[in-house]
């Protein structure tokens, strides 16, 4: 199966990395590949959409941000969570993700037709069940949404000795890794169309996560896959400075 069939909206740089050996045999470099894709109208244009999924006006406790000035250097040091909107007006559904900030591996996910806390809790429990480095300290970072502040979510973190961290401002960079991974799944893998049922969407997400974790290379991980990165801690991930800031933050994917 072709790369673009598995990852229909993968960017040209990552496509070149995957096909580099075959392309070199044909004397096709990166610039030439860009020209070929452009000539055949195959360059991918990013899609933008915005749906509010965070409700931070609630009675539950909001936690401090433990990630400020934090250097992420190993898998299962920091998990980041976020919720994004999938589906359409007839069949709305929501994707809850837990992503490892170092390896960029999606370690837990859940698709549901509601923004209630159950979906986020299921994603968290999946991530916990798949932990490899259970003795190492782990921080869970998210926004201040009701789903993450509620009693059941917090009790699950406490039961598994996971420290809770939350954004303390409305700065979109503070949870950029989680939001970026959500965006990748929506822009590169999941084709939203009318009439897609929840059961179909769950299957699409499961297949997309599998490809994302095991095949898709990441620029921040020096074009290694999340699966490879999660099995080691020697590679230092790329970090980038925010505009008007002296702090380095692990935002690149």
VENFEN-V307752 format. One record per pair of residues at least 6 apart in sequence whose C-alpha atoms are under 7 Angstrom apart, sorted by the first residue. I is the first residue (numbers start at 1). J is the second residue. Records with the same first field share a line. If there is no record, write none. Layout:
I->J + J
This chain:
7->188 + 189
8->188 + 189
9->44 + 187 + 188 + 189
10->188
11->44
12->34
14->217
16->30
23->29
37->43
46->187
47->187
51->85
53->83 + 84
54->145
55->145 + 146
56->144 + 145 + 146
58->146
60->149 + 150
61->149
62->144 + 149
63->164 + 165 + 166
64->165 + 166 + 168
65->165 + 166 + 167 + 168
66->165
69->247
72->102
73->102 + 233 + 236
74->102 + 233
75->100 + 102 + 103 + 230 + 233
76->100 + 133 + 138
77->137 + 138 + 139
78->100 + 101 + 138 + 139 + 140
79->98 + 99 + 100 + 101 + 139 + 140 + 141
80->98 + 99 + 100 + 101 + 140 + 141 + 142 + 178
81->97 + 98 + 99 + 141 + 142 + 178
82->96 + 97 + 98 + 142 + 178 + 179
83->94 + 95 + 96 + 97
84->94 + 95 + 96 + 182
85->93 + 94 + 95
86->92 + 93 + 94 + 95
87->93 + 192
88->194
91->195 + 196 + 197
92->113
93->111 + 112 + 113 + 114
94->111 + 112 + 113 + 114 + 115
95->110 + 111 + 112
96->109 + 110 + 111 + 119 + 120 + 123
97->106 + 108 + 109 + 110 + 123
98->106 + 107 + 108 + 109 + 123 + 124 + 127
99->105 + 106 + 107 + 108 + 178
100->106 + 107
101->177
102->237
103->226 + 229 + 230
104->226
105->213 + 226 + 227 + 230
106->209 + 213
107->127
108->123 + 124 + 126 + 127
109->123
110->119 + 120 + 122 + 123
111->119 + 202
112->119
116->147
117->147
120->147
121->153
138->162 + 163
139->162 + 163 + 164 + 165
140->162 + 163 + 164 + 165
141->164 + 165 + 166
142->165 + 166 + 167 + 175
143->166 + 167
144->166 + 167
157->163
167->174
176->251
177->251
185->208
189->208
190->204
213->225 + 226 + 227
214->225 + 226 + 227
215->225
216->225
217->223 + 224 + 225
218->224 + 225 + 253
219->253
220->237 + 238 + 252 + 253
221->237 + 238
238->250 + 252
239->248 + 249 + 250 + 251 + 252
240->248 + 249 + 250 + 251
241->247 + 248 + 249
242->248
